[in-house]
Amino acid sequence: MNILMLVSNPFVTDPRVYNEAKSLLGAGHKVTVIACDREGNLPASGDMDGIDVIRLKLASNPRSGFMWPLRFGLMLLLWQFKAARYGVKLHKSQRFDVVHCHDFDTLPAGIRIKKELGLPLVYDAHEIYGLIMMDVLPSPVGRFFLYLERSMLGSVDAIITVTEPLKKYYENISHARTILVMNCKNPVSEEYRPTGSGQSLKILYIGLLDKWRNLTALIDIAGGLDNVFCTIGGLGVPAYVTYIEKMCRRYGNTEYIGSVPQERVLPMTMEADCIFLMIDPAHKYSKLALGNKQFEAMACGRPIVCANGTYAGDMTEEEKVGLSIDYTADALREALISLRDNVQLRELLGRNALRAAITKYNWPYEAGKLLDYYSQLSVV
């Protein structure tokens, strides 16, 4: 089967798209990814471990300044039109069997390709786009995106999503078959490997940088503790990233390292003593989503620190793979001190995390569900 995937990022550090594409390749399918080169500085095409990658440039990428979300949205609409047109053109030589859209911001392009070529359409919903938009735009705009997504789901043949709450959400608003494929990782080792840090604590966060993740509290608290070292990596809105970077420079034991290549994430996780993932329970998305950090920590046998009242916190408590604490500075300080001073606790939680990855939360199991769907997909 020849599969066309659409993704609105440059497809450089997107582990979900990469893992799905590699699993499909391993099952004998062919995968082409049309991606969005937002900065305009990446190769226009290439091969990524057997995946054909085509990057179409965004006309411009306004990430700050007056009304930047609106200007970026307009640029993304133009990219969607370009991606759909390019996909239809490419079909003449490639003869695709299915179009697979990653997230709502590629769905309009996927629907156009489906209508022109008559291909089955798979919608891979990593998140609920309208709720995400409520973080950066007025609520009525976010609700409009929720309505728009619902109206488009009638054109979708199958929905793939990432958590059980999201699966239930899409089952309630669509008649399309809905499949759960979580963002699990392969265990790095079958045996637990301690870091050898002793009674010092290396904390790691690599991911999206935004105000909902308690990063400022982490920096201030870690910065004031002896034998605690904090590393933060990732990207976000430039103004907030600059603020995080300045905060890290206040202390000798906190650092911001910028964007981290995907191939470095798990090795860095193995070097850490605990992983940080505290999403504000008041955030609209906190009871629906799980960060990649959850599964990276499990795969490496490292405890995670999460917030009570979130889906991540519930999983952490259920599997006993870390500490689920109140979303307060006092609770975070107490948790970091406890993990720093109690090596046995770190090891217990780390062993539980690795066991969970080996027995339950691993990519081969999740990939099996994806491949099972594709094996049942009939194409003309």
Sequence and secondary structure as in RCSB ss.txt:
>XXXX:A:sequence
MNILMLVSNPFVTDPRVYNEAKSLLGAGHKVTVIACDREGNLPASGDMDGIDVIRLKLASNPRSGFMWPLRFGLM
LLLWQFKAARYGVKLHKSQRFDVVHCHDFDTLPAGIRIKKELGLPLVYDAHEIYGLIMMDVLPSPVGRFFLYLER
SMLGSVDAIITVTEPLKKYYENISHARTILVMNCKNPVSEEYRPTGSGQSLKILYIGLLDKWRNLTALIDIAGGL
DNVFCTIGGLGVPAYVTYIEKMCRRYGNTEYIGSVPQERVLPMTMEADCIFLMIDPAHKYSKLALGNKQFEAMAC
GRPIVCANGTYAGDMTEEEKVGLSIDYTADALREALISLRDNVQLRELLGRNALRAAITKYNWPYEAGKLLDYYS
QLSVV
>XXXX:A:secstr
 EEEEE SS SSS HHHHHHHHHHHHTT EEEEEEEESSS S SEEEETTEEEEEEE S    SSTTHHHHHHHH
HHHHHHHHHHHHHHHHHHH  SEEEEESGGGHHHHHHHHHHH   EEEEESS HHHHHTTTS HHHHHHHHHHHH
HHGGG SEEEESSHHHHHHHHHH  SEEEE       S SS       S EEEEEES B GGG HHHHHHHHHTS
TTEEEEEE  B HHHHHHHHHHHTTSSSEEE     HHHHHHHHHH SEEEE   TTSTTTTT   HHHHHHHHH
T  EEEETTSHHHHHHHHHT EEEE SSHHHHHHHHHHHHH HHHHHHHHHHHHHHHHHTS HHHHHHHHHHHHH
H    
